[in-house]
Amino acid sequence: MSQALLNSSQKRKVSKASHDAILEHYHSDENAPTWDQIGEDIVVKLRQRTIERLRETESTIIADLLERDPAYTDVRIRQMAKSARDDARKVGTPGKGNELLECVPKLHYFELKSRGRGQVIRLLFEDADVAYIDIRYPFQEWPQLKQGSVAEMNPVKTLPILELNGQSITQSYPMLRYLAHKLDAYDGQDDYEKYFVDAMCDICIDWRVHYGAARFGGVPKMMDDHKELVQKKFLPALEIHLSTNELSKKGPFILSDRMTYADLVLFINLHDEELIKDRLADFPRVKQLTEGIQTRSKLEAYFKSDRYLG
């Protein structure tokens, strides 16, 4: 099929990727079918190629171009690209958690391995049997990306963002509480339990703010000062709460045998600062909590899988 034949028969603009797909597939066919006859085949083949490319390169560039570039005016190709991107990023098989949420949620977060605030949400999804679409943003592309669809979903232009039943849910800790409510789990059952879970989470939030300033402040001494602060303030305080409060002291979790979203928040703080393996000897109750999370059946399987990126 020649370029001229394609241009003379098409009824609307198509992307360069569409042209390439046609020429690659039909270049040796002297009796090539018309555009109308091959239109469906193009969509299927381009969808397949896009998914394969995404999986091979772990990149979203092709799909993002198909979706964002004004030159790609074929609506069906744009829809196909979006669907292909989502398929390539889908994690897990829909389970009971998806039934409670009534959807397969989309998580938008940075390409930050298995770390950060977005990772708390991934762990909750893993434990709750929730399949989700994991959309990751490379840091080097963030200045441009946050001006587009991210700004439309969150005027503050921050991540994570969770798309859930047509709504954009923002602010990671209210997001966790919202998910706990929807899943009817991962929180306290009465007012005092809910208070205590929120309080433990807020301690971890204060800790996380200090860590973020030290980690991204660009001054090495800030991280040294932060490590001393964690050892002298946050870990001892958490150890006391977990070992003395009647709700917690039986272990392993903040509410003893019931894991909450705050347990996951604390775990990721410890994980991201690389405290879990050999730096909790002086904080046995905190260590017990981390072990309780790591040995939950679904989370244990996750940590052993290639989905866990360290």
N, C-alpha and C positions, 0 to 999 in steps of 0.2 A: 504494500500500500504506500503510495507516495504522499509527500507533504501536501502537494497540490490537490490530490483527491480528497484528503481529509478536510482541507480548508473549503473546498467547494461544496462539500456535502453537509458540513456541520451547520446547525441552526442556532447555536449559541457559542459563546466563548468557553474554552476549556483551559485548564491549567497546563503548564509545560509538562508536569508530571503525567497528565492524561495523554498528551501527545506522545511522550516517551513510551508509555505503557502500550499504546496502540502500535507504534512503529516496531517496538521490540517483539510484540506478539505476532504481528501480521507481516513483517518485512519480507518474508519469503513466499507469501501467498499471492500468486498472480491474479487469482479470482477473488480478491478480498471482498467481503460483504460490505454493505453500506453502513453508514454511521448508525442509523436506526437499528439495524440488526445486531450490531456489536455493542451498542450502548450499555446493555445490562452486563455483558461480559467484562467490559472495561471497569465498571464499578466494582464488580466482584474481585477482579484481578488486582486492581489498585488497592483495594481494601486489604487483600492478603499481603501484598508487597509492603504496604505501610506497616502492618503489624510485624512482619518479619524484620523489617529494617529497625523498628523500634526495639525489638527484642535483641537484635544483634549489636546495636550501638548504644543501647540504654540512653537514647537521645529522643527528645520530643520535637526536634527542629523541623523535620518534614511535616509532621502532623500540624504543628503550630503554624507553619507557613501556609499550608492548605487552608487553615482556619482563619488566619488573620489577614493575609495579603489580599488587597482589593482586586488584584488581577484574577483571582480565582472566583469567577462569578457563577460558576455552575453550582446551584444549590445542592444538588444531589452529591456532588463530590465533597462539598464542605461538610455535609451531614455524615458522609461516609468516613471522612478523615476524623471527625470528632468521635464517632463510634469506634473506629479502629484504635484511636488513642486510648479511649476508656477501656477497651478490651485488653490492650497490652498492659495496662496499669492495674487491672483488677486483681485483688488479693483474696484468695479463699473462695469457698462455695457458699452461697446464701444458706443460712441456717436459722435457728430459732430467733436469734437476735435480730435478724433482718425482718422477720415477721412482726416483732414488737415495734421496730422502727418504721415498718411499712415501706422500706426502700433499701437500695444499696447506696449508702452515703459516699460522697466524694470528699476526701481530705486533701486540702491544699497546704503544703508546707515546704520548707527548704530541703535541698539535697544535703542532708546533714547526717548521713549514715543512719544508725538507729539511736538517735540522740535528740534532745531538745523537747520542747513542750508538745510538739506533734507526736513524738514517740509515746507519750503517756496515752494518747488517744488510740494509737495503734495497739498498744498492749491491752487496753480495755476491749477493743474490738476482737482481738485474738481470744481473750478469755471468755467473752460473751458470745462467741460463735457468730460474729458479724462479718460478712464479706464486704469489702469496700474498695473504692477506686483510689489509688495512692498517687496523687499528682505532686511531683517534686520540682522545685524551682532552683536551678543552679544560681549560686551567689553572683557569678559574673554577669548573668542576664537580668538580675533582679531590678536594677534601676529602670530598665525599659519595661519589664513585665508588669511592675506594680502600677504603672500609669494606665494600663488597659483594663482588663476584666477584673483584676484584683481590686482596683479602686471602685469599680461598680459594685462588687460584693461587700467591700469594707471601706468606707470613706477614710478610715485611719491609715489604710494601706499597710496593714500588718498581717502576719500569719501566726498561727494557723487559721484557716477558714474551713468550715464544714458545710457542704451543701446537703441539705436534708429535706426531702419532700418539697422541693421548690423554694426553700428558704435558705438564706445564708446565715449561719450561726458563727459568731465571732467571739473573741476573748476566751482563751483556752480554759480557764478555771470555771467560769459559768457554763462553758460548753460541756465540761465533764459532769457538772451537777445536772445539767439538762439531760444528758445521756443516761445518767443514773436514774433519773426520774422516769424516762421513757422505758428503760429496761427493767424498772422495778427491782433494782439491786444496786450494789456498790455504794450504799449510803446508810445512814442510821435509820432506825425504825420509829423512834420517837424524837421529841424535840431536843432532849438532852444529848442523845446519840448524834443527832444531826449537828448540833452545836460543836460537839467535841471533834467530829470529823472535820468540820469547817475550820476549827481552830488549829488542828494539826496541819491542815493544808495551808493555812495562812502563815504558819511558821516556815513552811517549806517555800512559800512564795517570797517571804523576806530574804531567805537564804539565796534563792535563785536570783533575785535582783542584785545582790552583792556579787554573785558569781558572774552574771552577765557583764557587770561593770569591769570586773577584773579580767575576764576572759577576752573581752573585745576592746579594752581600754588602751591597748598598745604599750603599756608600761609593765615590764616584767615584774617589778617589785610589787605591783598591785596584786598579782596572783599569789605571791609569797605571803603578803599581808592577809589575803583572803583565806588561805589555807590555815593560818593561825587562828583567824576568827572562827572558822568552822569548827576547829578542834576545841576551842575554848568556850564557844557560845552555843552553837546550834546543836551539835551532836550531844553534848551533855544534857541540854534541855529536853531534847527528844527522848533520850534514854530515861530520864526521870519520868516524863509523862507516860511512856510505854510500860515502865516497870512498876509504877505506883497507882495509876488510875484504875479503878475497879473495872472499867470497861475494857482495859487493855492488858492488864498484867498476866492474864492466863496465856496470851499469845496465840498464834504468832503475829496477828494483825492488830490494827488500831482498835477494832472491835472484836478482839480475841479470835474467834474462829470464822469471822465474816470479813472478807477482803472488801475494801472500799476504794473509791477513786483516789483518796488521799494516800493510801498505801502505795499506789502506783506513782503518785507525784513524788513522794519521798524516795522511792526506789530509783527513779530516774535522776533525781539530784545526786544520789550516791553513785549511780552508774556513770553519769557524765563526768564526775570528778574523780572517777577511778578509785573509789574507796571500798568497793565491795570485797575484793579478793583478799586483801591482807591488812587492811587498816581499821578494822572494827573490833579488834580484840578487847579494847577497853569499853566497848559498848555492846554487850552481849544481847540486850533486848533489841537493839537496832539490827544487829546481825541476824537474829532470829526472824525478823520481819523479811529481810532480803531473801533468806533461805525459803521462807514460806511462799514467796512469790515465785521463785525460780523452780520450785518443785510442784507447783500446780500443773496438772496434766497438760492442759493446752498451752500454757506458757513454757513449760519445760520442752515440749515439742517444738515450739517456735524458736526458742534459744538455740536449739540444735539444728535448725533448718537454715537453708541459704537465704531466707528472707531476713534473718538477723544479720545486720551488717557491722556490728560492733560499736 
